[in-house]
Amino acid sequence: MASKEAAFDDVVEEHVINEEYKIWQKKKKKKKKKKKKKKKKTPFLYDLVMTQALEWPHLTVQWLPDVTRP
């Protein structure tokens, strides 16, 4: 009787491990798909970059200096 219970426990444990592995694979595929989408869209996020060489590195910048609030 004890051997049947041990065998049943082993089968249940194996089934649980298989289910956890399936869940892990789904999550891995989902992350991979999300990363692929993000990589594909990256050029559209950064279509304009404006740079300016400075004489000395500044710790602050003035953003849109010509704009005044009403």
Secondary structure as GFF3:
##gff-version 3
##sequence-region A 1 70
A	DSSP	alpha_helix	2	45	.	.	.	ID=ss1
###
